[in-house]
Amino acid sequence: MSEPFSTPRMVELEAEIAVTRVQLVSTVDALARRLSPGALASDASKQARQGAEQARAAVEQLVHDATSAEADPEASTRARVILAGAAGAVALVVAVALLRRRGE
């Protein structure tokens, strides 16, 4: 039986294929980890925490602007309008809920 014929270029190509195969497996494993339910849930949780922190900071700034004597007058007025609008929206939701409950 004769040995298979190979050239240095064929050996080089086989080595490149082996390296590419290892890289592909590594990429697929990384994608599988990144797209796993646990990883997706963790990312969503992290984004929710960041959003909640940003909302909390924004509300704190509004309250500060609305109540602080040192606040810029325009910022103070804007903050009071926003807070009054939010309070009105909450009152409207509560009123609708009470009316629906009363109608039942």
Summary of the structure (lengths in Angstrom):
residues: 104
radius of gyration: 31.2
end to end distance: 92.2
largest distance: 97.0
contacts: 202
relative contact order: 0.04
helix: 86%
strand: 0%
